[in-house]
Amino acid sequence: MADEAERWDERYKTGDLPWDTGKTSAELMRVLAEEKIAPCKALELGCGTGTNSIWLAQQGFDMTALDISPSAIQRARDIASRVAVRFLVADVLAPPRIEDKFSFFFDRGCYHVVRRIDVAGYLRTLDSLTTPGAVGLILAGNAKEAAPPGQGPPSVPEEDIRRELGQLFDIQQLHEFRFTPPPGRNESWLAWSVFVRKRVKE
């Protein structure tokens, strides 16, 4: 996905980042508290400038975070400074070899992009990097309120979420919320919050 890497890196270089609020995801904080997810080895897919991974590390999680954009990862490393997060430049569909297996993963907006390219590859990556019974939170655009072309996040119908993610995970919780807009913007796009548990293979 060389073209994809260049496209995303250019957006980080130019600051065209309407998804980057600079604030920890309120939905992530809510789910961690409600589900009582204890600190563990955790993975973030599409971490961007690292806001959520840094917050998770501050809560005691042993964090690894991936993004396809070298510029995003460099900014994340600069912001993290003394916080221990392993930030890696990596294509979610072709990740580097990682010895760790993760008990929790977070995805704010990666799935709804890469599913259009290779949803099977996305699931293979999660299958290879997570432990049996691992839990994860996936935040994605909601097709009930699709954004105009060129605006807002990619949107996903509920039936596609259940069909695609249901190949690997049991969906524990699926509900609607709104993405927090970045500073200076008013758009608050409708989204899905999908809390999943990986099936244990018999």
C-alpha positions in Angstrom: 0.0 0.0 0.0 2.8 2.4 -1.0 0.3 4.9 -2.5 -1.8 4.8 0.7 1.2 5.4 2.9 2.2 8.5 0.8 -1.4 9.8 0.9 -1.7 9.6 4.6 1.8 10.9 5.2 1.0 13.9 3.1 -2.0 14.7 5.2 0.1 14.6 8.3 2.7 16.8 6.7 0.1 19.4 5.6 -2.0 19.2 8.8 -5.1 18.0 7.0 -6.3 16.1 10.0 -10.0 16.6 10.7 -10.0 13.4 12.9 -7.2 14.6 15.2 -8.9 16.2 18.2 -5.8 16.1 20.5 -8.1 14.7 23.2 -8.4 11.2 24.5 -11.4 9.4 23.1 -14.3 9.7 25.6 -15.7 6.5 24.2 -12.5 4.7 24.9 -12.5 6.0 28.5 -16.2 5.0 28.9 -15.7 1.4 27.7 -12.6 0.8 29.7 -14.4 1.9 32.9 -17.6 0.1 32.2 -16.0 -3.2 31.1 -13.3 -2.9 33.9 -10.5 -3.6 31.5 -7.3 -3.9 33.5 -3.9 -2.8 32.3 -2.4 -5.4 29.9 -0.4 -5.6 26.7 -2.4 -3.4 24.3 -2.3 -2.5 20.7 -3.6 0.6 18.8 -4.2 0.4 15.1 -3.9 3.6 13.2 -2.7 5.6 16.2 -2.0 8.9 14.4 -0.2 11.3 16.7 -0.6 9.0 19.6 -3.1 10.7 21.9 -5.0 7.6 22.9 -1.9 5.3 23.1 -0.2 7.8 25.4 -3.3 8.0 27.6 -3.5 4.2 27.8 0.2 4.0 28.7 -0.4 6.5 31.5 -3.1 4.2 32.8 -0.6 1.4 33.0 -1.1 -0.4 29.7 1.9 -1.9 28.0 1.4 -0.1 24.6 2.4 -0.8 21.1 0.9 1.6 18.4 1.0 1.3 14.6 0.4 3.9 11.9 1.2 3.9 8.2 2.4 7.5 8.2 6.1 8.1 9.3 5.2 11.7 10.0 2.4 10.7 12.3 4.7 8.3 14.2 7.4 10.9 14.5 5.0 13.4 16.0 3.6 10.7 18.3 7.2 10.0 19.5 7.9 13.7 20.1 4.6 14.2 22.0 5.1 11.0 24.1 8.6 12.0 25.3 8.8 10.3 28.7 5.8 8.0 28.3 6.7 4.4 27.3 4.9 3.6 24.1 6.4 1.5 21.3 5.4 3.5 18.2 6.0 1.7 14.9 5.6 2.8 11.3 3.5 -0.1 9.9 0.9 -1.0 7.4 -2.0 -2.6 9.3 -2.5 -5.0 6.3 1.1 -6.1 6.3 2.5 -5.5 9.8 6.1 -6.2 10.8 6.8 -9.3 12.9 5.8 -8.5 16.5 6.5 -11.1 19.1 4.0 -9.8 21.6 0.4 -10.9 21.6 -2.1 -8.4 22.8 -5.1 -8.8 25.2 -6.7 -5.5 24.3 -6.7 -3.4 21.1 -8.1 -0.1 20.1 -9.0 1.2 16.6 -10.4 4.7 16.1 -11.0 4.9 12.4 -8.6 2.4 10.9 -11.2 -0.4 10.2 -13.6 1.9 8.3 -10.7 2.8 5.9 -8.9 -0.5 5.4 -12.1 -2.6 5.0 -12.5 -1.0 1.6 -9.1 -2.3 0.6 -8.8 -5.7 2.3 -11.1 -6.5 5.3 -9.8 -10.1 5.3 -6.2 -8.8 5.7 -7.4 -6.6 8.6 -8.9 -9.6 10.3 -5.8 -11.7 9.7 -3.6 -9.0 11.4 -5.9 -8.9 14.4 -6.0 -12.7 14.6 -2.2 -12.9 14.5 -1.5 -10.2 17.0 -4.2 -10.8 19.7 -4.5 -13.5 22.3 -7.5 -16.0 22.4 -10.3 -14.1 24.2 -8.8 -10.7 23.6 -11.1 -7.7 23.7 -11.1 -4.7 21.5 -12.9 -1.4 20.8 -13.4 -0.3 17.2 -14.8 3.1 16.4 -16.1 3.6 12.9 -18.3 6.0 10.8 -22.0 5.2 10.8 -23.9 4.8 7.5 -27.2 5.9 9.1 -25.8 9.4 8.7 -23.3 9.2 5.9 -21.2 12.3 5.3 -21.2 14.2 2.0 -18.5 13.1 -0.4 -15.1 14.3 0.7 -16.4 15.1 4.2 -16.4 13.1 7.4 -15.3 9.6 8.1 -16.0 6.6 5.8 -19.3 5.1 6.9 -20.2 1.4 7.6 -23.7 -0.1 7.7 -24.5 -2.2 10.8 -25.0 -5.3 8.8 -21.5 -5.0 7.4 -20.0 -4.6 10.8 -21.8 -7.7 12.1 -20.8 -9.8 9.0 -17.2 -8.6 8.7 -16.1 -8.4 12.4 -18.3 -11.4 13.3 -15.9 -13.6 11.3 -13.4 -13.4 14.2 -15.2 -11.7 17.1 -18.3 -12.0 19.2 -19.8 -8.5 19.3 -20.4 -7.7 23.0 -21.7 -4.2 22.5 -22.7 -2.1 19.5 -24.1 1.3 19.9 -24.1 4.8 18.4 -22.2 7.9 19.5 -20.7 11.0 17.9 -17.1 11.6 17.1 -15.7 14.6 19.0 -14.9 17.4 16.4 -11.3 18.8 16.4 -10.7 22.3 17.6 -12.3 25.0 15.3 -14.7 22.6 13.7 -18.3 21.9 14.4 -19.0 18.6 12.6 -19.9 15.8 15.0 -20.3 12.7 12.8 -22.4 9.8 13.9 -20.3 6.8 14.6 -20.4 3.2 15.8 -18.8 2.0 19.0 -18.1 -1.8 18.6 -16.8 -3.7 21.6 -15.7 -7.2 20.6 -14.2 -10.3 22.1 -12.1 -12.7 20.1 -13.5 -16.2 19.9 -11.4 -19.0 21.4 -10.8 -21.6 18.8 -11.6 -25.1 19.8 
